[in-house]
Amino acid sequence: VQLVESGGGLVQPGGSLTLSCAASGFTFSNYNMRWYRQAPGKERELVAGISSAGGSTNYADSVKGRFTISRDNAKNTVLLQMNSLKPADTAVYYCNRPRGDYWGKGTLVTVSS
């Protein structure tokens, strides 16, 4: 199982970024997926989750209405579209397959002017 995140970077408050997680080594369409984040000095927190077929999603209250999780099972990819970014969204973002507890290495998102 391999999960590789990409798309992080520096963005100004109010801006947007799309994170991508490329999955390999398993039948991607069979598994729910999640995005987590960990800000400096804080515990890792669940940001969003999506069911295996993409029909069900859930979000942390702090990102509802601003972030959208989606997946492309043909491309073995899960995305996190992040809009209206705030400095409080600054964190390392991790892709996770909850069954088996597999993690990527993370991608850093910095929201700053």
C-alpha positions in Angstrom: 0.0 0.0 0.0 1.4 3.4 -1.0 -0.3 6.8 -0.5 1.5 9.8 -2.0 0.2 13.3 -1.3 0.9 16.4 -3.5 -0.3 19.9 -4.1 0.7 21.6 -0.9 2.4 25.0 -0.8 2.1 28.6 0.3 -1.1 30.4 -0.4 -2.5 33.7 0.8 -5.6 33.9 3.1 -8.7 33.6 1.0 -6.9 31.5 -1.6 -7.5 28.0 -2.8 -5.4 24.8 -3.2 -6.2 21.3 -4.3 -4.4 18.4 -2.7 -4.1 15.1 -4.4 -3.4 11.6 -3.0 -2.2 8.9 -5.4 -2.9 5.5 -4.1 -1.3 2.2 -5.2 -0.9 -1.4 -4.1 -4.5 -2.1 -3.4 -7.9 -2.1 -5.0 -8.6 1.6 -4.4 -12.3 1.5 -5.2 -13.0 -0.9 -2.3 -11.9 1.4 0.4 -13.1 4.5 2.2 -10.5 7.2 2.3 -9.7 10.2 4.6 -7.7 13.4 4.8 -6.2 14.4 8.1 -4.1 17.4 9.1 -1.7 18.2 11.9 -0.9 21.8 12.7 2.3 22.7 14.6 2.0 21.8 18.2 -1.4 20.2 17.8 -2.7 16.7 17.5 -3.6 15.2 14.1 -7.3 15.8 13.3 -9.7 14.4 10.8 -10.5 16.8 8.0 -12.8 14.9 5.6 -13.7 11.4 4.6 -15.3 9.7 1.6 -16.8 6.4 1.0 -15.5 3.8 -1.4 -17.8 4.7 -4.2 -17.7 8.4 -3.4 -21.4 8.7 -2.6 -20.9 9.7 1.1 -18.7 12.3 2.5 -18.1 13.9 5.9 -16.2 17.0 7.1 -14.9 18.5 10.2 -17.0 21.5 11.3 -14.0 23.8 10.9 -13.9 23.1 7.1 -17.5 22.6 6.2 -18.6 24.7 3.3 -14.9 25.5 2.4 -13.3 22.1 1.6 -14.6 19.4 -0.7 -13.3 15.8 -0.8 -13.7 13.8 -4.0 -12.3 10.7 -5.6 -11.6 9.3 -9.1 -11.6 5.5 -8.8 -10.4 5.1 -12.4 -7.3 7.1 -11.5 -6.8 5.8 -7.9 -6.8 9.3 -6.6 -8.5 11.2 -3.8 -8.6 15.0 -3.9 -9.2 17.7 -1.3 -10.3 21.0 -2.8 -9.7 23.8 -0.3 -11.2 27.2 -0.7 -11.3 30.3 1.4 -8.2 29.2 3.2 -7.4 30.7 6.6 -4.1 30.9 8.5 -5.7 28.3 10.9 -5.6 25.8 8.0 -1.9 25.8 8.0 -0.8 22.2 8.6 0.7 19.1 7.2 -2.1 17.3 5.3 -2.1 13.5 5.3 -4.0 11.0 3.2 -5.3 7.9 5.1 -6.8 4.6 4.4 -8.6 3.8 7.6 -8.9 0.1 7.1 -5.4 -1.1 7.9 -4.4 2.4 9.1 -2.2 3.3 6.1 -0.8 6.9 5.8 1.0 9.0 3.3 4.0 11.2 4.3 2.0 14.3 4.1 2.1 17.6 2.2 2.6 21.0 3.9 0.0 23.7 3.4 0.9 27.2 4.6 -1.6 30.0 4.6 0.0 33.3 5.1 0.2 36.8 3.7 
